[in-house]
Amino acid sequence: MDAFDSVPAITSSPFLTKIAAVLDGGPTSRVVPSQLRWPHAVEPRPMDRRQAMKANPFLLPKAVSRSVPVGQQARLRSAVLTDEAARLYRCLSFAMNQYGVVMNGHMTVTWETLGVRDHVRAAAVLTEFNARMGKWLKVNGTSRKRKGINAPTWGVPERYFYAFIHEHTRDRGFHSHQLIGVSDGKARAFAERAVQVLKRLTGVSHVPADAVVFTPSTKGEGFVPYLPRFKRNEVKRCWIWFRYLAKNLSPHEFKQAGDQYALQRDIFRIKRVFVPPRPVTCSDLFGCSQNIGVGAQIEAGFVSRFDKGDWQNLYTDWDLTDWQFAMAQQRQEEEMASILANITI
């Protein structure tokens, strides 16, 4: 009895039938390998995008890799600021008052230099960038060298504070100004890591020097907000940056607080001549980290000096002083509680 005589008796599937026919040398012996497909039940399922991003960290998020269909007209909107300037002021003031954090860095990203001309995609890249940098700052940097970073890092995990404004001008194109609050131990490494992340998200092979700019900086060391000459006046510099980011505020926006009212450009003392910016296609001109957003402000019961009508003291360091006083009072209470706990009666 031939060894293959029993094969047709067990062929209960089309796949096994073709295999048996090939072994018998029948008319189907010329079946090509591509026709020998496994049954549908054992075919691998397609991998969803979340699993694909875990398997390949270089895969861009769907929003970042956006492509505009050919021939589709992008919808334009005005880039003149309305309520965005006040929202930016509240975020900066709240960061000082609630966390004792002063925005000590100013990052400018020129998107066209990075090869990104679609405003919606640029905004999506910035959102993904901030998400990745937030995760990067949560890692403990004490006594360790971060992968791919030459600058030393130290310090415990920290929260990520940022606020940005999108602009579109004739000379620089679409670009973003972002204020950040980073600890001294991670500042230089943060700037180095930021360039690497933006390079990966935009897909460029080289990042020009003027594409991503950090201030304050020096030629030799780069982003160094911790130097004493920068540390002394960081609150004043933060408010100078705010007025620069709010330069596109509409000259018709006004604010009323109680019985007083005035134009917001006069309240914020913006001296720059208003030049209407070019329109943009992104939906939002302003964004900030969730820990200093409107939800966090409402939860803490925070009311800014702008909303109180204390317009003469908008740019003082009183918010930071209030936080320092609250921390000192909390330490005293903790020390007193510790002393009372050790007293034996």
C-alpha positions in Angstrom: 0.0 0.0 0.0 1.4 3.4 -1.0 2.1 5.8 1.8 0.0 8.5 0.2 -3.1 6.4 -0.5 -4.7 7.5 2.8 -4.2 11.2 2.3 -7.5 11.9 0.4 -9.4 10.3 3.2 -8.4 13.1 5.7 -8.7 16.1 3.4 -11.6 17.9 5.1 -10.5 21.4 4.1 -9.7 23.0 0.8 -6.1 23.6 1.9 -5.5 19.9 2.7 -7.2 18.9 -0.5 -4.7 20.9 -2.6 -1.8 19.4 -0.6 -3.1 15.9 -1.2 -3.6 16.6 -4.9 0.0 17.8 -5.2 1.3 14.8 -3.5 -0.7 12.4 -5.8 0.7 14.2 -8.8 -2.8 15.0 -10.2 -3.8 17.9 -12.4 -3.5 20.3 -9.5 0.1 19.5 -9.0 1.0 22.8 -10.6 -0.6 24.9 -7.9 1.7 27.9 -7.1 2.6 28.5 -3.4 0.5 31.7 -3.3 -2.6 29.6 -3.9 -2.0 27.5 -0.8 -3.6 29.9 1.7 -4.3 29.0 5.3 -7.9 28.9 6.4 -9.4 32.3 7.4 -9.5 31.2 11.1 -5.7 31.1 11.4 -4.9 34.3 9.4 -3.2 37.0 11.5 -5.4 39.9 12.5 -4.4 43.4 11.3 -2.6 45.3 14.0 -4.3 48.5 15.2 -2.4 51.8 15.3 -1.8 51.8 19.1 -0.2 48.4 18.9 1.8 49.5 15.8 3.1 52.6 17.7 4.2 50.4 20.6 6.0 48.0 18.3 7.5 50.9 16.3 8.3 54.0 18.4 9.3 55.9 15.2 5.7 55.6 13.8 4.1 59.0 13.8 0.7 59.6 15.4 -2.2 59.8 12.9 -2.7 63.5 13.5 1.0 64.3 13.0 1.2 62.4 9.7 -1.8 64.3 8.3 -1.8 64.9 4.6 -4.2 67.4 2.9 -6.0 66.0 -0.1 -4.9 67.6 -3.4 -7.2 70.3 -4.5 -8.8 70.8 -1.2 -9.0 74.4 -0.1 -7.9 75.0 3.5 -10.2 77.1 5.7 -8.6 80.2 6.9 -9.2 82.1 10.2 -7.9 85.3 11.6 -4.8 85.1 13.7 -5.6 88.3 15.7 -5.8 87.5 19.4 -9.0 88.1 21.3 -9.3 86.3 24.6 -6.1 84.4 24.1 -3.9 87.1 25.7 -6.0 87.2 28.9 -5.9 83.4 29.1 -2.1 83.4 28.7 -1.8 85.9 31.5 -3.9 83.8 33.8 -1.8 80.7 33.1 1.5 82.5 33.9 0.1 84.1 37.0 -1.5 80.9 38.2 1.8 78.9 37.7 3.5 81.4 40.1 0.7 81.5 42.6 -0.1 77.8 42.8 3.2 76.1 42.1 5.9 78.8 42.5 6.9 78.2 38.9 8.2 81.0 36.8 8.3 80.4 33.0 12.1 80.6 32.6 12.4 79.6 29.0 11.1 80.8 25.6 11.1 78.3 22.7 10.4 79.5 19.2 9.7 76.9 16.5 9.7 78.0 12.8 7.7 75.3 11.1 8.5 76.1 7.5 12.2 75.7 8.3 11.3 72.2 9.5 9.5 71.4 6.3 6.0 71.7 7.8 3.8 74.2 5.9 0.4 72.8 6.9 -0.7 74.8 10.0 -3.0 72.0 11.3 -0.2 69.5 11.1 2.2 71.9 12.8 -0.2 72.3 15.7 -0.6 68.5 15.9 3.2 68.1 16.0 3.5 70.6 18.8 0.8 68.8 20.8 2.6 65.5 20.4 5.9 67.2 21.2 4.5 68.5 24.5 3.1 65.1 25.4 6.5 63.4 24.9 8.4 66.1 26.7 6.0 65.8 29.6 6.8 62.1 29.9 10.5 62.8 29.6 10.4 65.2 32.5 8.6 62.7 34.7 11.7 60.5 34.8 14.1 60.8 37.8 17.3 62.4 36.4 19.4 62.0 39.6 22.7 60.0 39.1 21.8 58.9 35.6 22.6 59.8 32.0 19.6 60.1 29.8 19.7 58.1 26.5 20.8 60.1 23.5 21.5 63.3 25.6 25.0 64.7 26.0 24.0 67.4 28.6 24.0 66.2 32.2 20.7 66.0 34.0 19.8 65.8 37.7 16.7 66.3 39.8 13.6 64.4 40.8 10.6 63.9 38.4 8.8 67.1 37.7 5.6 68.5 36.2 5.7 70.0 32.8 4.4 73.6 32.6 4.0 75.3 29.2 1.9 77.8 27.3 2.1 78.7 23.6 0.8 81.1 21.0 0.8 80.4 17.2 1.6 83.3 14.8 1.8 83.7 11.1 3.9 86.6 9.7 5.2 87.5 6.2 8.9 87.1 7.0 8.9 84.0 9.3 5.8 82.2 8.1 3.8 80.1 10.5 5.7 79.7 13.8 5.0 79.1 17.5 6.2 80.8 20.7 6.1 78.6 23.7 7.0 79.5 27.3 8.2 76.7 29.5 9.1 76.2 33.1 11.9 73.7 33.6 14.1 73.1 36.6 17.8 74.1 36.6 19.0 70.5 36.5 17.1 69.5 33.3 17.2 72.8 31.3 20.1 72.1 29.0 19.1 68.5 28.5 15.5 69.6 27.8 16.6 71.9 25.0 18.7 69.1 23.5 16.0 66.6 23.7 13.4 69.0 22.3 15.4 69.3 19.0 15.6 65.5 18.8 11.9 65.0 19.3 10.9 67.7 16.8 13.4 66.2 14.3 11.7 62.8 14.7 8.2 64.1 14.5 8.7 66.3 11.4 10.9 63.7 9.6 13.7 66.1 8.6 17.2 64.8 8.3 18.8 67.9 9.8 17.4 70.7 12.0 18.7 74.1 11.1 20.0 76.3 13.9 17.2 78.9 13.5 14.4 76.3 13.4 14.2 75.8 17.1 15.6 78.6 19.3 15.7 78.7 23.1 16.2 81.8 25.2 17.9 82.8 27.5 21.0 81.2 26.1 24.7 81.7 25.5 26.8 80.8 22.5 29.0 78.4 24.5 26.4 76.6 26.6 23.1 77.1 24.9 19.9 77.2 27.0 21.0 78.2 30.5 18.2 79.9 32.5 19.9 78.9 35.7 22.8 81.4 35.4 22.7 84.0 38.2 22.4 86.9 35.7 19.3 85.3 34.3 17.9 84.0 37.6 17.9 87.4 39.2 15.2 88.9 36.9 13.3 85.8 35.7 9.9 87.2 36.8 10.5 90.4 34.9 11.7 88.6 31.9 8.6 86.3 32.0 6.3 89.3 31.8 8.4 90.8 29.0 7.9 87.5 27.0 4.2 87.7 27.8 3.8 91.2 26.2 5.8 90.0 23.2 3.5 86.9 22.7 0.4 89.2 23.1 1.5 91.7 20.5 -1.2 90.5 18.1 -3.9 91.3 20.6 -6.8 93.1 18.8 -6.9 96.9 19.5 -10.6 96.6 19.9 -10.7 94.1 22.8 -11.6 95.7 26.2 -12.0 94.6 29.7 -14.5 95.7 32.4 -13.9 94.9 36.1 -16.4 96.6 38.4 -16.7 100.2 37.5 -13.5 100.5 35.5 -13.0 99.4 31.9 -10.2 99.9 29.4 -8.7 98.5 26.2 -6.7 95.3 26.9 -3.7 96.6 25.0 -3.6 99.5 27.4 -4.2 97.3 30.4 -1.3 94.9 29.5 0.8 97.9 28.4 1.7 96.5 25.0 3.7 99.2 23.3 4.4 97.5 20.0 2.4 98.9 17.0 -0.3 96.5 16.0 0.4 94.8 12.7 -2.4 92.5 11.5 -1.0 89.0 11.2 -1.6 86.7 8.3 -4.5 84.2 8.6 -4.0 80.6 9.7 -5.7 77.3 9.1 -5.3 75.8 12.6 -8.4 76.0 14.9 -6.6 77.3 18.1 -4.0 80.0 18.5 -3.4 79.3 22.2 -2.7 76.3 24.3 -1.3 75.4 27.7 -0.5 72.4 30.0 -3.5 71.0 31.8 -2.0 71.8 35.3 -2.3 75.5 34.7 -5.4 75.5 32.5 -8.8 77.0 33.2 -10.0 73.8 34.9 -7.1 73.8 37.4 -7.7 77.6 38.0 -11.4 77.0 38.8 -10.6 74.1 41.1 -8.1 76.2 43.1 -10.4 79.2 43.2 -7.8 81.3 41.5 -8.7 84.9 40.4 -6.0 86.8 38.5 -5.2 90.5 39.1 -6.4 91.1 35.6 -9.9 89.9 36.5 -9.8 91.6 39.9 -9.1 94.9 38.3 -5.8 95.4 40.0 -4.2 96.5 36.7 -1.5 98.6 38.2 0.1 95.5 39.8 -0.1 93.0 36.9 3.6 92.5 36.5 4.7 92.4 40.1 6.1 89.3 41.8 3.3 89.2 44.3 1.9 85.9 43.0 5.3 84.2 43.6 5.6 85.9 47.0 2.1 84.6 48.0 3.2 81.0 47.1 6.5 81.4 49.1 4.5 82.7 52.1 2.1 79.8 51.9 4.9 77.3 51.7 6.7 78.8 54.7 3.5 78.7 56.7 2.9 75.1 55.7 6.4 74.1 56.9 5.9 75.9 60.2 2.6 74.0 60.7 4.3 70.7 59.9 7.2 71.4 62.3 4.7 72.3 65.0 2.7 69.1 64.4 5.9 67.1 64.6 7.0 68.7 67.9 3.5 68.1 69.4 3.6 64.5 68.3 6.8 63.9 70.2 5.7 65.4 73.5 4.9 62.9 76.1 2.5 64.0 78.9 
